[in-house]
Amino acid sequence: MIAICTVVYNKLDFVKRTIESVLNNTKPPYLYVLVYNDSPYEGVWEYIEGLKTEVDFIIRNPSNVGISRALAQGLKKVMHAPHITHFCKIDDDTIALTRDWNEKMIDAFEVFPYLGVLSADIDSGKQTGRFEEHTKEGVTIQVFDKPSVGGALTIYPLEVFKKVGFFKDFGYYGMEDGEFAQRCRECGYQSAYLKGVNCQHLGRTSESDPFFDEWKIAAWCKNTNLDYPDWLRKEHHREVRG
């Protein structure tokens, strides 16, 4: 069975569409944990708080602890639950488009047991470069030369974390996916995209907050260590919350 974690920091519309896609398109049984990372956008916590009967766990952080620490909180909450074999992270700006996507992705691990990281076929931000396509028992995966895959909707067997460790903490946004995938490769695992399971990344659309995207790039490049609201006030003299 799969455990799913969404770290919540984005604007309300994106968060709602992400969570609704999980609730509507994921085949039971599964566990779903939300880690509220002190979103700077109005109405997000109130929405999350109202989901107590629809999700399994809600963790509320009083401040943004960063993506890796928040995912670790989610994993810790679910990893000892009975029958959990895989952990999935779904970003808070990502829509799961394929019905019963989780069953299809778990099946792929059965067909290709060497997989350590499996991503849905994402509409933007997908790995580029040379890749090989493998089809077996009706399941088709794309394995790129570079091990990193689009991390917006990604599944990992729990045994992988036990063998290679968890995501390293690079701050609020950044390189955790690529660094983790590289460690997986060094331990004999492969990363791949699964054809036929699709997701949409809202963060690469005109609907996204351009200042938020600018901050993420600045944080990724280590040009700032400020959280988004503080950075926004300093760089653009704007407030997120009213």
Salt bridges, closest charged atoms under 4 A:
ASP13 OD2 - ARG17 NH1 2.76
ASP38 OD1 - ARG241 NH2 3.31
ASP93 OD2 - HIS201 NE2 3.00
GLU103 OE2 - LYS27 NZ 2.89
ASP121 OD1 - LYS126 NZ 2.87
GLU132 OE1 - HIS134 NE2 3.46
GLU133 OE1 - LYS195 NZ 3.55
ASP145 OD2 - ARG130 NE 3.01
ASP169 OD2 - ARG69 NE 2.63
ASP177 OD1 - LYS89 NZ 3.10
GLU179 OE2 - LYS168 NZ 3.59
GLU179 OE1 - ARG183 NH2 2.90
GLU207 OE1 - ARG17 NH1 2.73
ASP213 OD1 - LYS216 NZ 3.91
GLU214 OE1 - HIS236 NE2 3.20
ASP230 OD1 - ARG233 NH2 2.39
GLU235 OE2 - LYS234 NZ 3.15
GLU239 OE1 - ARG233 NH1 3.03
